[in-house]
Amino acid sequence: MLDHVLSRAARILTLSAFVLGPLQAQETGFYKDVKVRLGYGLATKDNLRASAMGFGLNLGYATGGSKWAVEVGYSYKAGDQYMIGANGTLPEGLTAMDPDRFGDSRRNSLDGLAVRLSFQTALTESWDWQAGVMLGGTRFKHEYVGQAQSQNWASGAGDPGSWLDTWNGTPTKGGFTVSPFAGVTWKMGAASSIEFNVLLLQYTALDYVHYVGTGTYALSDVPNADPAVGRIAPNNGFPGDTLTTTRRLVPHVELAYVFHF
């Protein structure tokens, strides 16, 4: 079953074919293309989906059987929601965590503006070979929200071992990345062609690590509750928490429809 990303990309491809299909391409000199690209990861990392999409405007120069081009566009790879377990050991003196009151929900995604530099040369009358690099298009977005509490947090005021943690955030990591690719192009006609590429997608993944029970706690009043029900740490008030980074290089296969005009 096609997911939402692939369905949206298919609609873009169909509309572009209707608008640009009749236009004719230049054989030599400066030229421009519109590309609609679908990708599929040969490995899945960081709870990202295997599917990916991209589109862009390609500007190039053709001479003889060779072409040099710069494509400016957008790349997107969605992620699925996932849950993780608790990390760390509770400091001495705190009551054990209530496992039924713990939750840490995450979602990752990858997107951004991308620039592709490519070189293309003819193999036969209908087939070309190309290679290049994709710069950018790999901003990693890490969304998380969580809560944890002790077994007796709501049992009444004055319990020295009660505690409650809350944490959330949406850090991102982009920067300069280089993802090489290579493949072949089949010319369908003067106005369109199809590209097949293998792309080594490079990005930096993020992972927030929360250590339960490590905040600075104080008694907290809850509306309509008397007395205060327990101690609570400030939201995100955990100096020992960390945000880890991991470099990735994940192979993808790509299929692109190219409209020449």
Rosetta blueprint (number, residue, H / E / L):
1 M L
2 L L
3 D L
4 H H
5 V H
6 L H
7 S H
8 R H
9 A H
10 A H
11 R H
12 I H
13 L H
14 T H
15 L H
16 S H
17 A H
18 F H
19 V H
20 L H
21 G L
22 P L
23 L L
24 Q L
25 A L
26 Q L
27 E L
28 T L
29 G E
30 F E
31 Y E
32 K E
33 D E
34 V E
35 K E
36 V E
37 R E
38 L E
39 G E
40 Y E
41 G E
42 L L
43 A L
44 T L
45 K L
46 D L
47 N L
48 L E
49 R L
50 A L
51 S E
52 A E
53 M E
54 G E
55 F E
56 G E
57 L E
58 N E
59 L E
60 G E
61 Y E
62 A E
63 T E
64 G L
65 G L
66 S E
67 K E
68 W E
69 A E
70 V E
71 E E
72 V E
73 G E
74 Y E
75 S E
76 Y E
77 K E
78 A L
79 G E
80 D L
81 Q L
82 Y E
83 M E
84 I L
85 G L
86 A L
87 N E
88 G L
89 T L
90 L L
91 P L
92 E L
93 G L
94 L L
95 T L
96 A L
97 M E
98 D L
99 P H
100 D H
101 R H
102 F L
103 G E
104 D E
105 S E
106 R E
107 R E
108 N E
109 S E
110 L E
111 D E
112 G E
113 L E
114 A E
115 V E
116 R E
117 L E
118 S E
119 F E
120 Q E
121 T E
122 A E
123 L L
124 T L
125 E L
126 S L
127 W E
128 D E
129 W E
130 Q E
131 A E
132 G E
133 V E
134 M E
135 L E
136 G E
137 G L
138 T L
139 R E
140 F E
141 K E
142 H E
143 E E
144 Y E
145 V E
146 G E
147 Q E
148 A E
149 Q E
150 S E
151 Q L
152 N L
153 W L
154 A L
155 S L
156 G L
157 A L
158 G L
159 D L
160 P L
161 G L
162 S L
163 W L
164 L E
165 D E
166 T E
167 W E
168 N E
169 G E
170 T L
171 P L
172 T E
173 K E
174 G L
175 G L
176 F L
177 T L
178 V E
179 S E
180 P E
181 F E
182 A E
183 G E
184 V E
185 T E
186 W E
187 K E
188 M L
189 G L
190 A L
191 A L
192 S E
193 S E
194 I E
195 E E
196 F E
197 N E
198 V E
199 L E
200 L E
201 L E
202 Q E
203 Y E
204 T E
205 A E
206 L E
207 D E
208 Y E
209 V E
210 H L
211 Y E
212 V L
213 G L
214 T L
215 G L
216 T L
217 Y L
218 A E
219 L E
220 S E
221 D L
222 V L
223 P L
224 N L
225 A L
226 D L
227 P L
228 A L
229 V L
230 G E
231 R E
232 I E
233 A L
234 P L
235 N L
236 N L
237 G L
238 F L
239 P L
240 G L
241 D L
242 T E
243 L E
244 T E
245 T E
246 T E
247 R E
248 R E
249 L E
250 V E
251 P E
252 H E
253 V E
254 E E
255 L E
256 A E
257 Y E
258 V E
259 F E
260 H E
261 F L
